[in-house]
Structures are given as structure tokens and as C-alpha cells.
Amino acid sequence: MTVAPFNERQIPHDHNAEAAVLGGLLIDGEALHRVLPIIKPEDFHRARHRYCYEACIALFTQQDAIDPITVARELSRQDRLEDVGGPAYLGQLISGTPTSVNVEYYAGIVADTATKRRLIDAGNRIAELGFEDSADADEAIRQSVDVLFSIQPNETDRGFVPLSSVFDIYLQGDVADDALTDQAPLLSGYTDLDSLLGGWQRSDLLIVGARPSLGKSSLALNVCINAAKSGAVCGIFSLEMSREQVAMRILAAESEVDSHRLRLGLYTQQEENAIVDAIGVLSGLPVYVDDTPFQSVIEMRSKAQRLKLEHGLDFLVVDYLQLIEGTNRRRGGGENRVQEISEISRSLKGIARDLNVPVFTCSQLSRVVENRPGHRPQLSDLRDSGSIEQDADVVMFLYREDKNYTEEEWEQHAPGRPYPRNIAELIVAKHRHGPTGSLHLYFRDSLMRFDQLAQYQESIA
């Protein structure tokens, strides 16, 4: 097939569909209610059609009737009546449209051709970025992704739908499995946690906070791999660890080989077989790692959008929040760190909503918790900003009593109770959609892995 050179191809448009939309509105002005959610004035390719549509919207705003006479009067008021061809052209629009019944169908055609024109314009803008000598290649790619996403239909403005239609997808038997794929929560892999939260809800910002070395990163990687094993496409922003370190942690947890010996290559033949098997399992999982340090939330948003565009995206891990750069810091602005963290947490919530994925984010806690008897964390301990608590849908804390008490101190603190070695309490301190509470996990620190406490106790019984 011979393809015409780019500059000889016709720009996508359908003037007949544009005329049919306007003719339908002139026949039945009430049809504008059905058309407004589909097309905007700039979607019309022919200028005089755009002027007519804008006149209809102006009349609608003024609560005036929409018909050939009122539209002609409005166009005259705007000094555009002659530009569209006068009243005679309005009559021509009506004569060429037998009914207003199909006005939504024609509006869809107009919207479709407008999107294609925007795609062509986006291609031109992306090409210009490629030709700019001053543009950094990575920055040009990020801007290109933003350009592409800017032409997508606005999914957040979906209009009103009857509540019954939302419930319908829950009542359609087997169809519900497909219909809810993009909305179904993801399971964490920990039964008690899933019972409490109902799984990770899409568009939620999830925060897990703890002081250093309590297992935040390990928990984030554990739930990420659990989600990937259920078929979810997962992304990991590792701002602290390199991709190799992330891979070693995941491999230790999966193979059940001591992470220190794995890193040094000191393992037995049996363990080597387990490592090879684990690599086979992990290599087949849809998990993508970005280990760029100190990147901004804008860069992260662009990369996450690109990942969703190219491979899909169901679950996003950010490790960790305080290492993200605020936009004003990079620009040399004078914002303090509290304001900067507030901007970052709002932006992370925006990513969760825009991409419709849970964003699981690790966060440091302030040192204040160390001055409190027992060191038990609370919401006010979230480091640098109270807006983290405000923006998050779920806030969890990792708490380990064996990090705060020696065995001797524990005997005095809780006489008769067994020492809680490697037992972590996961405290759900905020849950926007339901109850709070806590549960216990067993941390196998040599494997960088959290197991369900009951499951671990059964395995050693």
C-alpha cells in the first residue's frame, strides 16, 4: 500500500457530521443537553460551525430558546452572522438534517476527528522537542509523555449516571469479573490485613510509617510481589536502594536464602537450586523498577504515566516519601520542607487518582516517637508534615517491641509474657473507608520478609 507524504494527507475532519450536529440543535434546542458532555466548540474543524455551536451555548447559558431565529440573533450580536453565511446557511443546516434523534452519534464523530487532529498536533510538538538542541533527552521524553496524555479524553469528568447502573456490574454474575477488573481491590497477601482494609483500593494513597530499620521497605516489596503474583502490573520507585539491592531483597524473600549469604554468594547447592527456581518465578512477574535517586514528583508522575501507557499499571510503590524532591527546591524556591512535603503528598494522591492505582508509600517518622515511653507511633509522628495524614487514605505504622526492650527489660515490663522477638505490629491508624485496628506479622529479618504470624507459628510447631 502506498502512503501519501505526511504534508499531502488531509487533516481529519467531517464537515457533514458537524453540520448534522448543528442541524439537530436548530431542530431541537433541548438536544444540547445530550451534546455538551461529548464535544466542545474547539472540536469543530470549520470555523463557521464552531461559531454556531458557541452561539447555541451562549443561548443555553442565558436560558434562552435555541432555534434558527435566536441563533441568528446571537450570531448577529457577536458580529458573526455574515461569517457563517447568514440566516440562509442556518436554514441549509436544518434542511440537511431530517431529525435530531442521531445528534449524539454525530457529536461522537466530531469528537473523534478532533482527537485525531490533536494527536497530529502532539506529534508535531514531540518532533519539535526532538529538534531542540538545548533539550535534555530525558526531559524531552518526559515532556513528550505529558503531551500524549494531555490529548486523552478527560476521564474525571464523566457526567451523572444512575446509581442503579453502578450496582448493575455487581449483579451480572460472570460479567462482573471483567467489568470490575479496573476497579477491584488488590490483595496484600496478608489475610488479617485484607480483612481489615478490604484489600488495596484503587486511587488510594497508602502510607506505611516507621523509624529506620523496622522493615518499611521490606513490607512494601513483599506486598508488591504478592500483588504481581495475582497478575497486577507493579511499578517501584526506589529512591534509596539501587535496583540491584531491590532485586536481592526480593530474591532472598522468594528463595528463602539468607540475604547476607546471598549477597556474598555463600550458599549451598540446595540453596542455589532454590535461587534459580525463584529467579524463574520472579522473572515472569510484571514488576518494573526505577531507582533514580532524588527525583521530583513531576518526574515520577510522568514515568508512571509512561509505564501505564506502555505496559499497564495496577500498583505503585514509592520508597520513600522524604527522598522525593519538591519542585520549588529544584527551581531554587524558598519553600520550607513542611510546605514541600505537603505538595509532594498532594501530588502522590493525585497520581493515585489520575492513574487509578493504589500508591503504597513508605514514610519516615519524626524523632519525637523515640522520646515517648514505649515508642509507640501515632499520626502526629509523620515526619515533616501533617498533610501526609490528611492526604492519605490509609496510614499504617510498623511497631516492634523487641527493638525497644531487651529481654531483661521485657521481663520487667511484661513479666510472664514471652519475648516478642521479630514480631511486628502493623497498626492501621487511619482508614478513610472503614475501621482501624492492628495485626501482627512475623519478620524474618534474614530473608527481608514478613509472614503472617499464625502461618509462621504453624510452620515451626
RAKA-V42568 format. One record per residue. RES is the residue in one letter. NEAR is the number of other C-alpha atoms within 10 Angstrom. D_FIRST is the distance of its C-alpha to the first C-alpha in Angstrom with 2 decimals. Layout:
res,near,d_first
RES,NEAR,D_FIRST
RES,NEAR,D_FIRST
This chain:
res,near,d_first
M,3,0.00
T,4,3.80
V,7,6.39
A,9,9.77
P,7,12.72
F,8,14.83
N,7,17.68
E,8,15.91
R,9,14.71
Q,8,17.28
I,14,19.69
P,16,19.76
H,20,22.70
D,17,24.09
H,14,27.10
N,15,27.91
A,19,28.34
E,25,30.46
A,25,32.58
A,25,33.00
V,28,34.35
L,27,36.82
G,26,37.81
G,25,38.57
L,27,40.74
L,27,42.62
I,19,43.35
D,17,44.39
G,20,45.18
E,16,45.85
A,19,42.14
L,21,41.80
H,11,43.16
R,12,40.10
V,18,37.62
L,13,39.19
P,13,38.14
I,18,34.45
I,19,33.83
K,17,35.52
P,16,35.90
E,15,33.44
D,21,30.67
F,24,30.70
H,19,28.33
R,15,30.47
A,13,33.82
R,18,35.97
H,21,34.66
R,19,35.55
Y,20,39.00
C,24,39.61
Y,23,38.76
E,18,41.03
A,24,43.76
C,27,43.48
I,19,43.83
A,16,46.79
L,18,48.51
F,16,47.91
T,9,49.47
Q,9,52.43
Q,9,52.75
D,14,52.42
A,16,50.88
I,24,47.31
D,19,47.10
P,22,46.26
I,13,49.70
T,16,49.83
V,25,46.28
A,24,47.10
R,16,50.32
E,20,48.61
L,23,45.99
S,16,48.90
R,11,50.76
Q,11,47.80
D,10,47.57
R,18,44.04
L,21,44.75
E,14,43.94
D,12,40.78
V,19,39.32
G,12,40.45
G,14,43.90
P,18,45.18
A,12,43.33
Y,16,39.94
L,22,41.32
G,13,42.38
Q,13,38.91
L,24,37.48
I,20,40.01
S,13,39.47
G,13,35.74
T,21,36.37
P,13,38.36
T,15,39.19
S,21,39.17
V,10,38.60
N,14,34.85
V,23,35.27
E,21,34.32
Y,14,31.03
Y,21,30.10
A,25,31.41
G,17,29.06
I,19,26.06
V,26,27.61
A,20,28.18
D,18,24.63
T,18,23.11
A,23,25.92
T,17,25.11
K,15,21.51
R,18,23.00
R,19,25.43
L,17,22.78
I,14,21.25
D,15,24.84
A,20,25.55
G,15,22.68
N,12,24.24
R,16,27.65
I,19,26.64
A,13,25.18
E,11,28.55
L,19,30.40
G,16,28.62
F,10,29.69
E,11,33.28
D,8,35.56
S,9,38.28
A,12,36.32
D,12,37.15
A,13,34.06
D,10,35.37
E,12,36.36
A,18,32.97
I,18,31.36
R,19,33.95
Q,17,33.35
S,21,29.59
V,19,30.23
D,18,32.67
V,18,30.17
L,19,27.70
F,16,30.56
S,13,31.87
I,16,28.99
Q,11,29.49
P,12,31.36
N,10,35.08
E,8,36.08
T,8,39.74
D,8,40.07
R,10,39.46
G,7,42.15
F,6,44.89
V,8,44.46
P,7,47.31
L,8,49.10
S,8,48.86
S,9,45.06
V,10,45.54
F,10,48.00
D,11,45.86
I,16,43.62
Y,14,46.81
L,10,47.84
Q,11,44.77
G,9,45.68
D,10,42.81
V,11,40.35
A,13,42.28
D,13,41.21
D,11,37.56
A,13,38.47
L,12,40.76
T,9,38.68
D,12,38.07
Q,14,41.71
A,14,43.74
P,19,46.12
L,24,45.83
L,21,48.86
S,22,50.75
G,19,51.93
Y,18,55.56
T,13,56.97
D,16,59.68
L,22,57.36
D,15,54.78
S,10,57.67
L,16,58.83
L,21,55.53
G,16,53.41
G,17,50.86
W,24,48.83
Q,22,47.69
R,20,44.30
S,22,44.55
D,24,48.01
L,27,49.37
L,27,51.52
I,29,54.10
V,25,56.13
G,30,58.96
A,25,61.53
R,22,63.50
P,11,62.16
S,9,62.07
L,19,62.32
G,23,58.89
K,23,56.53
S,25,53.65
S,21,54.34
L,20,54.29
A,22,51.03
L,24,49.37
N,23,51.00
V,22,49.69
C,26,46.23
I,24,46.03
N,16,47.50
A,23,44.76
A,21,42.05
K,17,43.60
S,13,43.13
G,13,39.37
A,20,39.42
V,22,37.21
C,24,39.81
G,25,39.94
I,24,43.01
F,23,44.06
S,22,46.83
L,20,48.53
E,17,51.61
M,17,50.57
S,15,48.00
R,18,45.18
E,11,47.17
Q,14,50.24
V,18,48.32
A,15,46.90
M,18,50.43
R,24,51.91
I,24,49.36
L,24,49.79
A,23,53.59
A,23,53.51
E,21,51.19
S,22,52.87
E,19,56.40
V,23,57.26
D,20,59.48
S,20,57.32
H,15,59.72
R,13,59.80
L,20,56.04
R,14,55.61
L,8,58.08
G,10,56.74
L,13,60.12
Y,16,59.27
T,11,60.35
Q,9,58.31
Q,9,58.28
E,16,57.03
E,16,54.35
N,13,53.09
A,18,53.07
I,20,51.15
V,13,48.45
D,13,48.17
A,18,48.01
I,16,45.26
G,11,43.24
V,14,43.75
L,19,43.17
S,9,40.02
G,10,38.35
L,17,39.25
P,18,36.86
V,20,39.15
Y,15,38.13
V,16,40.77
D,17,40.97
D,18,44.20
T,14,44.00
P,15,47.63
F,14,48.87
Q,17,45.63
S,17,45.63
V,20,44.80
I,18,42.01
E,16,40.36
M,20,40.93
R,20,39.41
S,19,36.24
K,19,35.98
A,22,36.69
Q,21,34.00
R,20,31.49
L,16,32.73
K,16,32.37
L,13,28.83
E,9,27.78
H,11,30.09
G,17,32.13
L,23,35.82
D,23,38.86
F,27,41.85
L,24,42.68
V,22,45.71
V,25,47.25
D,23,50.02
Y,23,51.84
L,21,52.23
Q,20,54.80
L,18,52.58
I,21,49.90
E,20,50.11
G,23,50.57
T,18,48.50
N,15,51.67
R,14,53.04
R,10,49.97
R,8,50.28
G,8,53.97
G,10,55.12
G,10,58.60
E,13,57.98
N,11,60.26
R,15,59.01
V,14,59.86
Q,15,57.66
E,20,54.91
I,24,55.07
S,19,55.09
E,18,51.82
I,23,50.32
S,26,51.46
R,17,50.11
S,17,46.75
L,26,46.64
K,21,47.39
G,18,44.58
I,25,42.13
A,22,43.41
R,17,42.90
D,15,39.56
L,20,37.96
N,18,40.05
V,25,41.43
P,25,45.00
V,29,45.85
F,27,48.63
T,25,50.48
C,24,53.44
S,26,56.17
Q,21,59.34
L,23,62.66
S,17,65.31
R,13,68.44
V,13,70.52
V,18,69.94
E,15,71.88
N,9,74.94
R,10,75.06
P,8,77.28
G,13,75.11
H,17,72.01
R,18,70.30
P,23,67.26
Q,16,66.78
L,16,64.24
S,15,66.02
D,21,65.43
L,26,61.70
R,21,61.59
D,19,61.18
S,19,60.35
G,16,61.32
S,17,57.92
I,27,56.47
E,19,58.65
Q,15,57.64
D,20,53.86
A,22,53.80
D,19,53.53
V,24,55.22
V,26,57.61
M,25,58.89
F,28,61.40
L,22,62.12
Y,23,65.86
R,24,67.76
E,18,71.53
D,16,71.82
K,15,70.54
N,15,73.37
Y,16,76.27
T,13,77.65
E,14,79.05
E,10,82.56
E,13,81.60
W,18,79.85
E,14,83.01
Q,11,84.85
H,11,82.12
A,10,81.50
P,11,84.31
G,9,83.60
R,9,79.84
P,10,77.69
Y,18,76.08
P,15,72.41
R,14,70.95
N,17,67.13
I,21,67.07
A,24,64.90
E,18,65.22
L,20,62.02
I,22,63.27
V,21,61.04
A,17,62.75
K,22,60.31
H,17,58.08
R,13,56.71
H,12,55.80
G,10,58.84
P,11,61.86
T,16,62.74
G,14,64.54
S,15,64.50
L,16,63.86
H,20,64.60
L,23,62.36
Y,20,63.38
F,24,62.00
R,16,61.70
D,15,61.77
S,15,61.31
L,22,57.96
M,24,56.97
R,23,56.58
F,24,58.01
D,19,58.97
Q,18,60.42
L,18,64.16
A,11,65.09
Q,11,62.51
Y,15,63.85
Q,11,67.46
E,8,66.71
S,8,65.09
I,6,68.24
A,5,70.74
